[in-house]
């Protein structure tokens, strides 16, 4: 059985996607830690904290391609 591939999305190496997952995870950890230690306020990073988890389904889609 052949796999269906989306032709308009370029093929990405799995290593690149895995590194992206790690970068996203560490970015979230760093943002939470800097907010917890009052280095930055939540108002300064709230958009990043909401956008980064929304990127994960896109990364999963690219990983499955």
DSSP file (Angstrom, degrees, kcal/mol; ACC not computed):
  #  RESIDUE AA STRUCTURE BP1 BP2  ACC     N-H-->O    O-->H-N    N-H-->O    O-->H-N    TCO  KAPPA ALPHA  PHI   PSI    X-CA   Y-CA   Z-CA
    1    1 A X              0   0    0      0, 0.0     2,-0.2     0, 0.0     0, 0.0   0.000 360.0 360.0 360.0 129.1    0.0    0.0    0.0
    2    2 A X        -     0   0    0      1,-0.1     2,-0.3     0, 0.0     0, 0.0  -0.493 360.0-117.9 -85.0 152.3    1.5    3.3   -1.0
    3    3 A X        -     0   0    0     -2,-0.2     2,-0.4     1,-0.0    -1,-0.1  -0.681  23.4-124.2 -88.1 140.4    1.7    6.3    1.3
    4    4 A X        -     0   0    0     -2,-0.3     2,-0.4     2,-0.0    -1,-0.0  -0.712  30.3-168.0 -83.1 131.3   -0.2    9.5    0.3
    5    5 A X        -     0   0    0     -2,-0.4     2,-0.6     3,-0.0    60,-0.1  -0.937  23.9-124.1-121.9 144.0    2.1   12.5    0.2
    6    6 A X    >   -     0   0    0     -2,-0.4     3,-0.8     1,-0.1    -2,-0.0  -0.770  20.2-158.1 -85.4 121.9    1.2   16.1    0.0
    7    7 A X  T 3  S+     0   0    0     -2,-0.6    -1,-0.1     1,-0.2     4,-0.1   0.750  84.3  58.9 -77.7 -23.5    3.0   17.4   -3.1
    8    8 A X  T 3  S+     0   0    0      2,-0.1     2,-0.5    -3,-0.1    -1,-0.2   0.562  93.2  75.7 -85.7  -6.0    3.0   21.1   -2.1
    9    9 A X  S <  S-     0   0    0     -3,-0.8     3,-0.1    56,-0.0    -3,-0.1  -0.914  85.2-126.7-104.5 125.8    4.9   20.5    1.1
   10   10 A X        -     0   0    0     -2,-0.5     2,-0.3     1,-0.1    55,-0.1  -0.333  29.8-100.8 -68.9 151.9    8.6   19.9    0.6
   11   11 A X        -     0   0    0     -4,-0.1     2,-0.4    -2,-0.0    -1,-0.1  -0.542  39.6-161.4 -72.6 133.9   10.1   16.8    2.2
   12   12 A X        -     0   0    0     50,-0.4     2,-0.1    -2,-0.3     5,-0.0  -0.934  22.7-108.7-119.9 141.1   11.9   17.5    5.4
   13   13 A X     >  -     0   0    0     -2,-0.4     4,-1.5     1,-0.1     3,-0.4  -0.378  23.3-127.4 -66.8 144.8   14.5   15.3    7.1
   14   14 A X  H  > S+     0   0    0      1,-0.2     4,-2.6     2,-0.2     5,-0.2   0.849 108.5  60.2 -62.7 -33.8   13.3   13.6   10.3
   15   15 A X  H  > S+     0   0    0      1,-0.2     4,-2.4     2,-0.2    -1,-0.2   0.893 103.2  51.3 -61.1 -40.0   16.3   14.9   12.1
   16   16 A X  H  > S+     0   0    0     -3,-0.4     4,-1.6     2,-0.2    -1,-0.2   0.894 111.3  46.9 -64.7 -40.6   15.3   18.5   11.4
   17   17 A X  H  X S+     0   0    0     -4,-1.5     4,-2.2     2,-0.2    -2,-0.2   0.903 111.5  50.5 -69.8 -40.8   11.8   18.0   12.7
   18   18 A X  H  X S+     0   0    0     -4,-2.6     4,-2.2     1,-0.2    -2,-0.2   0.910 110.1  50.2 -63.8 -41.5   13.0   16.3   15.8
   19   19 A X  H  X S+     0   0    0     -4,-2.4     4,-2.4     1,-0.2    -1,-0.2   0.856 108.4  53.8 -63.8 -33.8   15.4   19.1   16.5
   20   20 A X  H  X S+     0   0    0     -4,-1.6     4,-2.6     2,-0.2    -2,-0.2   0.911 106.7  51.3 -65.4 -42.1   12.5   21.5   16.0
   21   21 A X  H  X S+     0   0    0     -4,-2.2     4,-2.5     1,-0.2    -2,-0.2   0.926 111.6  47.7 -58.3 -45.4   10.5   19.6   18.6
   22   22 A X  H  X S+     0   0    0     -4,-2.2     4,-2.6     1,-0.2     5,-0.2   0.903 111.3  50.1 -64.1 -41.3   13.4   19.9   21.0
   23   23 A X  H  X S+     0   0    0     -4,-2.4     4,-2.0     2,-0.2    -1,-0.2   0.907 111.5  48.6 -64.1 -41.2   13.9   23.6   20.3
   24   24 A X  H  X S+     0   0    0     -4,-2.6     4,-2.2     2,-0.2    -2,-0.2   0.923 112.1  49.5 -64.1 -43.8   10.2   24.2   20.9
   25   25 A X  H  X S+     0   0    0     -4,-2.5     4,-2.2     1,-0.2    -2,-0.2   0.927 112.9  45.1 -62.0 -46.4   10.2   22.3   24.1
   26   26 A X  H  X S+     0   0    0     -4,-2.6     4,-2.5     1,-0.2    -1,-0.2   0.832 110.6  55.2 -68.6 -31.0   13.2   24.1   25.5
   27   27 A X  H  X S+     0   0    0     -4,-2.0     4,-2.4    -5,-0.2    -1,-0.2   0.918 108.7  47.3 -66.1 -42.7   11.8   27.4   24.5
   28   28 A X  H  X S+     0   0    0     -4,-2.2     4,-2.5     2,-0.2     5,-0.2   0.920 112.6  49.7 -63.6 -43.1    8.6   26.7   26.4
   29   29 A X  H  X S+     0   0    0     -4,-2.2     4,-2.5     1,-0.2    -2,-0.2   0.915 111.9  48.4 -61.3 -43.6   10.7   25.7   29.5
   30   30 A X  H  X S+     0   0    0     -4,-2.5     4,-2.6     2,-0.2    -1,-0.2   0.892 111.6  49.4 -65.4 -39.8   12.8   28.8   29.2
   31   31 A X  H  X S+     0   0    0     -4,-2.4     4,-1.8     2,-0.2    -2,-0.2   0.910 112.9  46.6 -66.1 -42.1    9.7   31.1   28.9
   32   32 A X  H  X S+     0   0    0     -4,-2.5     4,-2.4     2,-0.2    -2,-0.2   0.921 114.4  47.8 -65.6 -43.3    8.0   29.4   31.9
   33   33 A X  H  X S+     0   0    0     -4,-2.5     4,-2.1     1,-0.2    -2,-0.2   0.912 111.6  48.9 -65.4 -42.1   11.2   29.6   34.0
   34   34 A X  H  <>S+     0   0    0     -4,-2.6     5,-2.5     1,-0.2     6,-1.3   0.836 113.3  48.0 -68.7 -29.8   11.8   33.3   33.1
   35   35 A X  H ><5S+     0   0    0     -4,-1.8     3,-1.2    -5,-0.2    -2,-0.2   0.886 110.5  51.8 -72.8 -38.6    8.2   34.1   34.0
   36   36 A X  H 3<5S+     0   0    0     -4,-2.4    -2,-0.2     1,-0.3    -1,-0.2   0.859 111.7  45.9 -65.7 -35.8    8.5   32.2   37.3
   37   37 A X  T 3<5S-     0   0    0     -4,-2.1    -1,-0.3    -5,-0.2    -2,-0.2   0.262 114.3-116.9 -92.2  12.7   11.6   34.1   38.3
   38   38 A X  T < 5S+     0   0    0     -3,-1.2    -3,-0.2     2,-0.2     3,-0.1   0.775  76.1 130.4  58.7  31.1   10.1   37.4   37.3
   39   39 A X  S   <S+     0   0    0     -5,-2.5     2,-0.3     1,-0.2    -4,-0.2   0.851  83.1  10.2 -75.1 -35.9   12.7   38.1   34.6
   40   40 A X  S    S-     0   0    0     -6,-1.3    -1,-0.2    -9,-0.1    -2,-0.2  -0.944  84.9-115.1-135.1 158.0    9.9   38.9   32.2
   41   41 A X    >>  -     0   0    0     -2,-0.3     4,-1.0    -3,-0.1     3,-0.8  -0.563  25.9-116.0 -90.5 160.5    6.2   39.4   32.8
   42   42 A X  H 3> S+     0   0    0      1,-0.2     4,-1.4    -2,-0.2     3,-0.5   0.851 114.9  62.9 -62.0 -33.8    3.5   37.1   31.5
   43   43 A X  H 34 S+     0   0    0      1,-0.2     4,-0.3     2,-0.2    -1,-0.2   0.815 101.2  52.4 -62.0 -30.1    2.2   40.0   29.4
   44   44 A X  H <4 S+     0   0    0     -3,-0.8    -1,-0.2     1,-0.2    -2,-0.2   0.801 122.8  26.3 -75.8 -28.9    5.5   40.1   27.5
   45   45 A X  H  X S+     0   0    0     -4,-1.0     4,-2.4    -3,-0.5     5,-0.2   0.331  86.5 104.5-118.2   6.5    5.6   36.5   26.6
   46   46 A X  H  X S+     0   0    0     -4,-1.4     4,-1.1     1,-0.2     5,-0.2   0.853  81.9  52.2 -63.1 -33.9    1.9   35.4   26.5
   47   47 A X  H  > S+     0   0    0     -4,-0.3     4,-2.4     2,-0.2    -1,-0.2   0.899 110.5  47.9 -69.1 -38.7    1.7   35.4   22.7
   48   48 A X  H  > S+     0   0    0      1,-0.2     4,-2.3     2,-0.2     5,-0.2   0.902 109.1  53.9 -65.7 -39.9    4.8   33.1   22.4
   49   49 A X  H  < S+     0   0    0     -4,-2.4     4,-0.4     1,-0.2    -1,-0.2   0.755 115.9  39.7 -67.6 -22.3    3.3   30.8   25.1
   50   50 A X  H  X S+     0   0    0     -4,-1.1     4,-0.6    -5,-0.2    -2,-0.2   0.785 117.3  46.5 -93.0 -32.0    0.1   30.5   23.1
   51   51 A X  H  X S+     0   0    0     -4,-2.4     4,-1.0     2,-0.2     3,-0.3   0.875 102.5  62.2 -79.8 -38.0    1.6   30.3   19.6
   52   52 A X  H >X S+     0   0    0     -4,-2.3     3,-1.0     1,-0.2     4,-0.7   0.920 103.8  47.3 -60.3 -47.0    4.4   27.8   20.2
   53   53 A X  H >4 S+     0   0    0     -4,-0.4     3,-0.5     1,-0.3     4,-0.5   0.811 107.5  58.5 -64.9 -24.8    2.0   24.9   21.2
   54   54 A X  H 3< S+     0   0    0     -4,-0.6     4,-0.5    -3,-0.3     3,-0.3   0.725  98.5  60.3 -73.6 -19.6   -0.1   25.7   18.2
   55   55 A X  H <X S+     0   0    0     -3,-1.0     4,-2.0    -4,-1.0     3,-0.4   0.735  86.0  78.1 -75.9 -22.5    3.0   25.0   16.0
   56   56 A X  H <X S+     0   0    0     -4,-0.7     4,-2.5    -3,-0.5     5,-0.2   0.883  89.0  52.5 -60.1 -42.5    3.3   21.4   17.2
   57   57 A X  H  > S+     0   0    0     -4,-0.5     4,-2.2    -3,-0.3    -1,-0.2   0.871 109.0  52.1 -60.9 -32.1    0.5   20.0   15.0
   58   58 A X  H  > S+     0   0    0     -4,-0.5     4,-2.3    -3,-0.4    -1,-0.2   0.914 109.8  48.3 -67.3 -41.4    2.3   21.6   12.0
   59   59 A X  H  X S+     0   0    0     -4,-2.0     4,-2.3     2,-0.2    -2,-0.2   0.886 110.4  51.4 -65.7 -37.7    5.5   19.9   13.1
   60   60 A X  H  X S+     0   0    0     -4,-2.5     4,-2.1     2,-0.2    -2,-0.2   0.913 109.2  50.9 -64.5 -41.1    3.7   16.6   13.5
   61   61 A X  H  X S+     0   0    0     -4,-2.2     4,-0.8     1,-0.2    -2,-0.2   0.912 112.1  46.3 -61.9 -42.6    2.2   17.0   10.0
   62   62 A X  H  < S+     0   0    0     -4,-2.3   -50,-0.4     1,-0.2     3,-0.3   0.860 110.2  54.3 -67.3 -34.5    5.7   17.7    8.6
   63   63 A X  H  < S+     0   0    0     -4,-2.3    -2,-0.2     1,-0.2    -1,-0.2   0.864 107.3  49.9 -67.7 -35.4    7.1   14.7   10.5
   64   64 A X  H  <        0   0    0     -4,-2.1    -1,-0.2     1,-0.3    -2,-0.2   0.666 360.0 360.0 -78.2 -14.5    4.6   12.4    9.0
   65   65 A X     <        0   0    0     -4,-0.8    -1,-0.3    -3,-0.3    -2,-0.2   0.488 360.0 360.0 -76.0 360.0    5.3   13.6    5.5
